[in-house]
Amino acid sequence: MGLGSLFGSSSKDSKGEDFSVEKTPEDWKRDLSPEQFYVLREHGTERAGTSPLNHEKREGTFVCAGCEQALFEAGTKFESGTGWPSFFQPIEGAVETSEDRAFFMARTEVHCSRCGGHLGHVFPDGPPPTGLRYCMNGVAMKFDPKS
């Protein structure tokens, strides 16, 4: 997973990265709930255990709440015990990563490759086959059940 956008370059985030979905902060505030804006655009974190997506078990796809890009297939979700929806693998090209040095620690931030929205972090303590745990904020996503 590289840092370049796969969908062109019409918008830059605060770190200078290009994203194909371009909105002003005012537009994001209009289109998102206050909680979604806080997580997706201000790199916030929802309280553990609060997302209804923790309990989502149906077949389908988890999509970005900011731009509706497909992020994770339901079959890659697992119970991590952390209180946040966790996945072992994103859809190819759907997410990008960057270094997050907030709170005096180094972590790998995960964001949507289309709109740059902050989704969560990825850790090297997940299950096979990847060994990765994409620990996502449920408020940053929506669930699209398989028809």
C-alpha positions in Angstrom: 0.0 0.0 0.0 1.7 3.1 -1.2 1.0 6.7 -0.5 0.0 7.9 -4.0 -3.6 8.3 -4.8 -5.0 5.9 -7.4 -7.7 8.2 -8.5 -5.9 11.3 -9.7 -5.0 14.5 -7.9 -7.6 17.2 -7.5 -7.3 17.9 -3.8 -4.5 18.0 -1.2 -4.9 17.4 2.5 -3.1 19.2 5.3 0.0 17.0 4.7 0.1 17.8 1.0 -1.3 14.5 -0.2 -3.5 14.4 -3.3 -7.0 13.0 -3.2 -9.7 12.9 -5.9 -12.6 14.0 -3.6 -12.3 17.7 -3.0 -14.5 19.5 -0.4 -14.0 22.6 1.7 -14.1 22.2 5.5 -17.6 23.8 5.4 -18.8 21.3 2.9 -17.4 18.4 5.0 -19.2 19.8 8.1 -22.5 20.1 6.1 -22.2 16.5 4.7 -21.0 14.7 7.9 -22.3 14.3 11.4 -20.3 16.1 14.1 -18.8 12.7 15.1 -17.9 11.8 11.6 -16.3 15.2 11.0 -14.3 14.9 14.2 -12.9 11.4 13.2 -12.6 11.7 9.4 -11.4 15.3 9.1 -9.8 16.1 12.5 -8.1 12.7 13.1 -10.2 12.0 16.1 -11.1 8.6 17.7 -14.5 7.4 18.8 -14.9 5.9 22.2 -14.2 2.1 22.2 -17.3 -0.1 22.1 -19.7 2.6 20.8 -20.0 1.6 17.2 -22.9 -0.5 16.0 -20.5 -1.8 13.3 -18.8 -3.8 16.0 -21.7 -6.2 15.9 -22.2 -6.2 12.1 -22.0 -9.9 10.9 -23.8 -9.8 7.6 -22.2 -10.2 4.2 -21.4 -6.9 2.5 -18.9 -4.1 2.3 -17.7 -1.4 4.7 -17.5 1.9 2.9 -16.0 5.3 3.8 -18.6 7.6 5.4 -17.0 10.5 3.7 -17.0 9.4 0.1 -18.6 5.9 0.1 -15.5 4.2 -1.4 -15.5 0.5 -0.6 -12.9 -0.1 2.1 -13.2 -3.6 3.6 -15.2 -6.8 2.6 -17.2 -8.2 5.5 -15.3 -11.5 5.3 -12.1 -9.7 6.4 -13.6 -8.5 9.7 -12.7 -10.2 12.9 -13.3 -9.8 16.7 -10.2 -8.2 18.1 -11.5 -7.5 21.6 -10.4 -3.8 21.2 -13.8 -2.3 21.0 -13.4 -1.0 17.4 -14.2 -2.8 14.2 -11.1 -4.7 13.0 -10.1 -6.2 9.7 -7.1 -8.2 8.5 -7.1 -6.8 4.9 -8.5 -3.8 3.0 -9.8 -3.9 -0.5 -6.8 -3.3 -2.8 -6.1 0.4 -3.3 -8.9 1.5 -1.0 -6.7 2.8 1.9 -3.3 4.5 2.2 -1.1 4.8 5.3 1.1 7.4 6.8 3.2 7.8 9.9 1.3 9.2 13.0 3.5 10.6 15.7 0.7 12.1 17.9 0.6 11.4 21.6 4.4 10.7 21.8 4.2 7.4 20.0 4.7 6.2 16.4 1.7 4.5 14.8 0.6 3.8 11.2 -2.5 5.9 10.4 -5.0 4.5 7.8 -6.9 6.8 5.6 -9.3 6.6 2.6 -7.3 6.7 -0.6 -10.1 8.7 -2.3 -11.0 11.5 0.2 -8.1 11.2 2.7 -10.5 10.7 5.6 -8.9 9.3 8.8 -10.2 5.8 9.4 -7.9 4.5 12.2 -4.6 2.7 12.6 -3.0 -0.6 11.5 -1.0 -2.8 13.9 1.1 -5.9 13.3 -0.9 -8.1 15.7 -3.7 -9.4 13.6 -4.7 -12.9 12.5 -3.5 -14.9 9.4 -3.2 -14.6 6.5 -1.9 -11.0 6.8 -1.0 -10.7 10.5 -2.4 -7.2 10.4 -5.1 -5.5 12.5 -6.8 -2.6 10.8 -8.4 -1.0 13.8 -11.0 1.3 12.4 -13.4 3.9 13.8 -16.9 2.7 13.1 -18.2 6.2 12.7 -15.8 6.7 9.8 -17.6 3.9 7.9 -21.0 2.8 6.7 -22.1 -0.8 6.0 -23.5 -1.8 2.6 -25.1 -5.2 3.0 -24.9 -7.6 0.1 -28.2 -7.8 -1.7 
